Amino acid sequence: MMERIVSRENTLRALKRVEKNKGSHGVDQMPVQNLRAHMVENWNDLKSSLLSGTYIPSPVRRVEIPKPDGGVRKLGIPTVTDRFHPTSDYPSFNSDVRPDILTVQLRISTRKTCT
């Protein structure tokens, strides 16, 4: 299953989705425009860590968004690399999703903290 998730086709789909959505940088300050070059340079290491289950996402950047009533809403912005993370596409394989994949995704999600 993970081999399908990190396949070239799925990886390119995830990359295009992040580039299309744009968005702000995370704690690493890397803009979306640099993601493609970063992935070309670092894909083998990222893929290995995803396949071995050792991938750990970066902390998220905390941003406070003003509310109309005067309060603020706290928003966590992940790094561009973490937004690219191709396992975010695993619902497209929902008929094949194994419980251990869901556990990995949950573990990744719960490790993110605002800085």
Order of alpha helices (4+ residues) and beta strands (2+ residues): alpha-alpha-alpha-beta-beta-alpha-alpha
